[in-house]
């Protein structure tokens, strides 16, 4: 009895991740290439990629992992000669996936 219940409990986080991504990902490109929300992290990362902004480790409004992960993703996307719109969509997708993984590890 315990083993069957335990095997079902393993799937609950996976179902929650799939549900979260199924709601989040369809609208991920909304408004691109414009950034409608002034607090969107990808704005600062985009400016840093163009050399117009430096990350400030004294300001902890945003955690470092998503910021530097988006920065690395942006370096790869721009090296492959994709546009800012593709970077914006990829960064938002990465942010959604990182948010979904929080469910998996908790």
C-alpha positions as CSV (number, residue, x, y, z in Angstrom):
1,X,0.0,0.0,0.0
2,X,2.8,2.4,0.9
3,X,4.8,1.8,-2.3
4,X,1.8,2.6,-4.6
5,X,1.0,5.8,-2.8
6,X,4.7,6.8,-2.9
7,X,4.8,6.2,-6.7
8,X,1.8,8.4,-7.2
9,X,3.3,11.2,-5.1
10,X,6.3,11.3,-7.4
11,X,4.0,12.4,-10.3
12,X,2.3,15.3,-8.4
13,X,5.2,17.7,-8.9
14,X,5.5,16.7,-12.6
15,X,1.8,17.3,-13.1
16,X,2.2,20.8,-11.4
17,X,5.1,21.6,-13.6
18,X,3.3,20.6,-16.8
19,X,0.2,22.6,-15.7
20,X,2.3,25.7,-15.0
21,X,4.1,25.5,-18.3
22,X,0.9,24.8,-20.2
23,X,-0.6,28.0,-18.9
24,X,2.6,30.1,-19.1
25,X,4.2,29.2,-22.4
26,X,1.4,29.9,-24.9
27,X,1.6,33.7,-24.2
28,X,5.3,33.9,-23.7
29,X,5.9,36.0,-26.9
30,X,3.1,38.6,-26.0
31,X,4.2,42.1,-26.8
32,X,7.6,41.1,-28.2
33,X,9.9,42.8,-29.1
34,X,8.5,45.5,-26.7
35,X,8.9,45.0,-23.0
36,X,5.6,46.1,-21.5
37,X,6.5,45.5,-17.9
38,X,9.1,47.9,-16.6
39,X,10.2,45.4,-13.9
40,X,11.0,42.6,-16.4
41,X,14.5,41.3,-15.7
42,X,15.2,40.7,-19.4
43,X,15.3,44.5,-19.9
44,X,18.4,44.8,-17.6
45,X,20.0,41.7,-19.2
46,X,19.4,43.1,-22.7
47,X,21.0,46.4,-21.8
48,X,24.0,44.5,-20.3
49,X,24.4,42.5,-23.4
50,X,24.5,45.7,-25.5
51,X,27.1,47.2,-23.0
52,X,24.7,49.8,-21.6
53,X,24.3,48.3,-18.2
54,X,26.5,46.6,-15.5
55,X,25.0,44.2,-13.0
56,X,25.2,45.7,-9.5
57,X,25.8,43.1,-6.8
58,X,24.9,45.6,-4.1
59,X,21.3,45.6,-5.4
60,X,19.5,42.4,-4.6
61,X,16.2,43.1,-6.2
62,X,16.8,40.2,-8.6
63,X,18.6,37.0,-7.7
64,X,21.9,36.3,-9.5
65,X,21.0,32.8,-11.0
66,X,18.3,33.9,-13.5
67,X,20.2,37.1,-14.3
68,X,23.5,35.4,-15.2
69,X,21.7,32.5,-16.9
70,X,19.8,34.9,-19.1
71,X,23.0,36.8,-19.8
72,X,24.7,33.5,-20.9
73,X,21.7,32.6,-23.0
74,X,21.8,36.0,-24.6
75,X,25.5,35.7,-25.5
76,X,24.7,32.4,-27.2
77,X,21.6,33.7,-29.0
78,X,23.4,36.8,-30.3
79,X,26.5,34.7,-31.3
80,X,24.1,32.7,-33.4
81,X,22.9,36.0,-35.0
82,X,19.4,35.9,-33.7
83,X,17.5,39.1,-33.0
84,X,16.5,40.7,-29.7
85,X,13.0,39.4,-30.2
86,X,14.3,35.8,-30.2
87,X,16.4,36.6,-27.1
88,X,13.4,38.0,-25.4
89,X,11.3,35.0,-26.0
90,X,14.1,32.6,-25.1
91,X,14.8,34.5,-21.8
92,X,11.1,34.5,-20.9
93,X,10.9,30.8,-21.6
94,X,14.0,30.2,-19.5
95,X,12.5,32.2,-16.7
96,X,9.3,30.1,-16.9
97,X,11.3,26.8,-16.9
98,X,13.3,28.0,-13.9
99,X,10.1,28.9,-12.1
100,X,8.7,25.5,-12.9
101,X,11.8,23.8,-11.6
102,X,11.3,25.5,-8.2
103,X,8.2,23.4,-7.9
104,X,10.2,20.2,-8.6
105,X,12.8,20.9,-6.0
106,X,10.4,21.9,-3.2
